[in-house]
């Protein structure tokens, strides 16, 4: 595996609204048997929802210890510990070599830093979904605007590794 160097950023920690999680998962169109990954798992809601949508296994990476505790409690409560693995570690060190579907909610700077890693390490055909920001250097396969029930709106982007 190659080693990558990245700028450290002070990106804020935000949880993705549940309606947006569902829209992102619908765009990924998960299939039974796939591996779903979230780089920055937060409270685990995206992985839990993904496991409820399809018979996938899931991996989540997180650097914030308090988020790891919350995510583990939520995964335990959802009775999904047998399908979701949490790893306390940097997204830059994540093993994405077996990932079929990847969820990201990062700034464009962070996405730019991950772009080459994803290009080099994801398997062919892997799908990536982001929101608010596109993935620099990748061709957008699908772009969709989502309006939440509270009136907030977001753009979500789907990418596929050639």
C-alpha positions as CSV (number, residue, x, y, z in Angstrom):
1,X,0.0,0.0,0.0
2,X,1.3,3.5,-0.8
3,X,1.8,6.1,1.8
4,X,0.2,9.5,1.3
5,X,0.9,12.8,3.0
6,X,-1.9,15.3,3.5
7,X,-2.5,18.7,5.0
8,X,-4.2,18.6,8.3
9,X,-7.4,20.7,8.3
10,X,-9.7,22.0,10.9
11,X,-12.9,20.7,9.2
12,X,-15.8,20.9,11.5
13,X,-17.7,17.8,12.6
14,X,-21.3,17.6,11.3
15,X,-23.7,14.8,11.4
16,X,-25.5,14.1,8.1
17,X,-29.3,14.5,8.4
18,X,-31.1,11.1,8.2
19,X,-33.1,12.2,5.1
20,X,-29.8,13.0,3.4
21,X,-28.3,9.7,4.5
22,X,-31.2,7.9,2.8
23,X,-30.8,9.9,-0.4
24,X,-27.1,9.1,-0.5
25,X,-27.7,5.4,0.0
26,X,-30.4,5.3,-2.6
27,X,-28.0,6.8,-5.1
28,X,-25.4,4.2,-4.2
29,X,-28.0,1.5,-4.9
30,X,-26.5,-1.1,-2.5
31,X,-26.6,-4.7,-3.3
32,X,-26.6,-7.7,-1.0
33,X,-23.0,-9.0,-0.3
34,X,-21.3,-5.6,-0.9
35,X,-18.9,-3.8,1.4
36,X,-20.0,-0.3,2.4
37,X,-17.5,2.1,4.0
38,X,-17.8,5.5,5.7
39,X,-14.7,7.5,6.1
40,X,-15.7,9.6,9.1
41,X,-18.4,7.5,10.6
42,X,-19.7,10.0,13.1
43,X,-22.5,8.4,15.1
44,X,-22.8,5.4,12.8
45,X,-26.1,6.4,11.3
46,X,-25.0,6.0,7.7
47,X,-23.6,2.5,8.2
48,X,-26.7,1.4,10.2
49,X,-29.0,2.7,7.5
50,X,-26.9,1.0,4.8
51,X,-27.2,-2.4,6.7
52,X,-30.9,-1.9,7.0
53,X,-31.2,-1.2,3.3
54,X,-29.3,-4.2,2.0
55,X,-27.4,-7.3,3.4
56,X,-24.0,-5.5,3.3
57,X,-21.1,-5.6,5.6
58,X,-19.8,-2.2,6.7
59,X,-16.6,-0.6,7.8
60,X,-16.4,2.8,9.4
61,X,-13.2,4.8,10.1
62,X,-13.2,7.6,12.7
63,X,-10.6,9.6,14.5
64,X,-12.7,11.2,17.2
65,X,-12.8,9.0,20.3
66,X,-16.2,10.4,21.4
67,X,-17.7,9.7,18.0
68,X,-16.4,6.2,18.2
69,X,-18.1,5.6,21.5
70,X,-21.4,7.0,20.2
71,X,-21.2,5.1,17.0
72,X,-20.5,1.8,18.9
73,X,-23.5,2.4,21.2
74,X,-25.8,3.0,18.2
75,X,-24.5,-0.1,16.4
76,X,-25.0,-2.2,19.5
77,X,-28.5,-0.8,19.9
78,X,-29.3,-1.7,16.3
79,X,-28.0,-5.2,16.9
80,X,-25.5,-4.8,13.9
81,X,-22.2,-5.6,15.6
82,X,-21.9,-8.7,13.4
83,X,-22.1,-6.6,10.2
84,X,-20.4,-3.3,11.1
85,X,-16.8,-2.9,12.0
86,X,-15.5,0.3,13.5
87,X,-11.9,1.3,13.2
88,X,-10.4,4.1,15.2
89,X,-8.0,5.6,12.6
90,X,-7.4,8.1,9.9
91,X,-9.2,7.9,6.6
92,X,-5.9,8.3,4.9
93,X,-4.8,4.9,6.4
94,X,-8.1,3.2,5.6
95,X,-8.0,0.0,3.6
96,X,-10.5,0.6,0.8
97,X,-9.3,-2.3,-1.4
98,X,-12.4,-4.4,-0.9
99,X,-15.0,-1.5,-0.7
100,X,-17.8,-1.5,-3.2
101,X,-19.7,1.6,-2.0
102,X,-18.1,4.6,-0.2
103,X,-19.9,7.3,1.7
104,X,-18.1,10.7,2.2
105,X,-19.0,14.0,3.7
106,X,-15.8,16.0,3.7
107,X,-14.7,19.5,2.5
108,X,-13.4,19.8,-1.0
109,X,-9.9,20.2,0.4
110,X,-10.2,16.9,2.2
111,X,-11.8,15.2,-0.8
112,X,-8.9,16.5,-2.9
113,X,-6.5,14.9,-0.5
114,X,-8.2,11.6,-0.8
115,X,-8.7,11.6,-4.5
116,X,-5.5,9.9,-5.5
117,X,-5.7,7.3,-2.7
118,X,-9.2,6.4,-3.9
119,X,-8.1,6.2,-7.5
120,X,-5.2,4.0,-6.6
121,X,-6.8,1.7,-4.0
122,X,-10.5,1.3,-4.7
123,X,-11.4,-1.7,-6.8
124,X,-12.8,-1.1,-10.3
125,X,-16.5,-0.4,-10.3
126,X,-16.6,0.9,-6.7
127,X,-19.1,3.7,-6.2
128,X,-18.6,6.9,-4.2
129,X,-21.3,9.3,-3.0
130,X,-20.5,12.7,-1.6
131,X,-22.7,15.7,-0.7
132,X,-22.1,19.5,-0.9
133,X,-18.7,19.0,-2.6
134,X,-17.7,17.0,-5.6
135,X,-14.5,14.8,-5.7
136,X,-11.7,16.6,-7.5
137,X,-10.3,14.7,-10.4
138,X,-13.3,12.4,-10.7
139,X,-16.0,12.4,-13.4
140,X,-19.5,12.9,-11.9
141,X,-21.7,10.0,-12.9
142,X,-24.9,11.5,-11.4
143,X,-25.7,14.8,-9.7
144,X,-29.0,15.2,-7.7
145,X,-30.5,18.0,-5.7
146,X,-32.2,16.9,-2.5
147,X,-34.6,19.1,-0.5
148,X,-35.2,18.0,3.1
149,X,-38.5,18.3,5.0
150,X,-37.1,21.3,6.9
151,X,-36.4,23.2,3.6
152,X,-32.6,22.7,3.6
153,X,-31.2,21.5,0.3
154,X,-28.1,19.7,-0.8
155,X,-26.5,18.4,-3.9
156,X,-25.3,14.8,-3.9
157,X,-22.8,13.4,-6.3
158,X,-22.2,9.8,-7.5
159,X,-18.9,8.6,-8.9
160,X,-17.7,5.2,-10.1
161,X,-14.1,4.0,-10.3
162,X,-13.4,2.9,-13.9
